[in-house]
Structure formats: structure tokens, C-alpha cells
Amino acid sequence: MFLDVDKSLIRYIEGNLSFLQDKPRYFDCGIQIICINGEGTISTGAQHYHLKTMSELIFWNGSILHLTDASDDFLVRLLLYPSKIFLQAAISLDHTYFKYIMDFPLYEFNEKDIQGWQQINLWMDMAKMLFTSKSLVFREQMERNYLQSMLMWIFNSIPEKYISPEKSFTRKQLIFHKFMHLVHQNAKTEHQVTYYAQKLYISSRYLHEITVLYAKGKTPKDIIDEQITTEIMVLLNNPNLSIAEIAEICKFPDSSYLNRFFKKKTGFPPGKYRNMNGK
């Protein structure tokens, strides 16, 4: 039912995200998830976010989502909003906030911020009231007003979290988070470590040192390849794309190169993976 929703509308959904367990899926929209019970791990490819009760995960520009692990009592509230509505709502807001949330999409509320947790649930209650019906008059205006108001509340209620990451992260940690964000956004077409090192204004050797330190021994190339592999999996879900077309989209020299890469990373050639998943 979830995958058939109208992507031109804001959608509110509650559930355990079980539809994301079988394989990674791409959502071309804003995504806001709050965990209200249990625990679960969401992968976007190379990145893995552990959600637990009173945590929030936000992607402004869409993302791959794959639920890789969850407790039996895992439950979330999920809000999806089209890019068009998001851009209209965000046009007058300070981009400093957006940049920080893009680099640090996971936030954990705590007992000291119980009021903030209660209030974000009130925003979700309002979304549930407004956007579970398709027949609302003035729906587009209501969506824009709702989203703009919620964004302003987020930025006004906890500004320190968004504008001062330097106070709680070392320089190496900040570089690592920025690297992971760049991989999330660009790995489908940018496969070389040097691209990311140049974007971060550091050497490839220094990026390697930082990544090994904060990614449990993984190298920058390991991270990039993990994201590329997930991107290919998502594209393989589309039966209208040939392997050659996927190779072109992902900037591989040819389909043979993609076949070798994918089999090395997953143990299966792309065609077999597609057949295994019913495509």
C-alpha cells in the first residue's frame, strides 16, 4: 500500500517500516521519521542510522532507505513531503540550518528535551489530521503553510543543535560527517576517492586516516563502493532499466564492468540479483 501513495502530496504514515526490509528503495522526496517505540537500523547505503525511542531522522532531498534490523516492537511516525512543497516552504529560511541537518540527519531527544519530543509529536498529530485524506480543499496551501511552520519551529526550538556543530565535534569528526554526506549525494556517479578529498580540501591520505578511524576500519573506497552497490540494487528494482542503462547511469565504462563490480560486492551478478527479487 505504501509504495502506491501519491508522491505529489504530503503523506503521513505510522507503522514498523516492514516494507523496507526486503530490499533498499529510493524516495525522491523529503523524509522525516520519529521512532516512538522499539529500535531499528535504517541504511542509506554506506550510512547506517540506529533509531530508538525518542529519535528523529530527516532527509531533506530524499534518500535510499533500507530497514536492516528492527525489534519486534519497532514503531515509527513517518512524514513524506514532495520536493516542490519543501522548496516553497524553505525559500525564506536560513540555509545554514539545512546544511547542518543534511550533514547530521539523526537527532536523539533526551529527558532534558522531553518538551521538544512532545512538541514534535504534536506536529505529527497535526499532519495525521490534515494529510490522511486526499479530498481537502486548499490542500496545496495547507501543505506549504504546515511545512514552513514546522521547519521554523524546528530551527527556533533547538538552534544550538543546528548552527553550532563545532562545539560538540572535533575537526576530524566534522570532516568524516561531511564525507559521508558527500558520498550519500554523489556516489552513484563519482566513484573516486580523489573527488571527495578535493571537495573537502584535504589530501586523499588524510581522508583515509579519518575514515579508518571513524568507520571501524573501512577505507574511503570501501564506503564509496558500499553506496554504489546500494544504488545499483535500487536501480535493479526498476524492470524497465537494462543492465547497460544502469551502467550508464552509474558512470561505469560498460555493463561488463558493472557486472564484475556488483558480483564482487554481493556474490551475485546483477541479472541474478534482479531475478531473486522478482524483477
Secondary structure, 3 states (H helix, E strand, C coil): CHHHCCCCCCEEEEECCHHHCCCCEEECCEEEEEEEECEEEEECCCCEEEEECCEEEEECCCEEEEEEEECCCCEEEEEEECHHHHHHHHCCCCHHHHHHHHHCCEEECCHHHHHHHHHHHHHHHHHHHHHCCCCCCCHHHHHHHHHHHHHHHHHHHCHHHHHCHHHCCCHHHHHHHHHHHHHHHHCCCCCCHHHHHHHCCCCHHHHHHHHHHHCCCCCHHHHHHHHHHHHHHHHHCCCCCCHHHHHHHCCCCCHHHHHHHHHHHHCCCHHHHHHHCCC
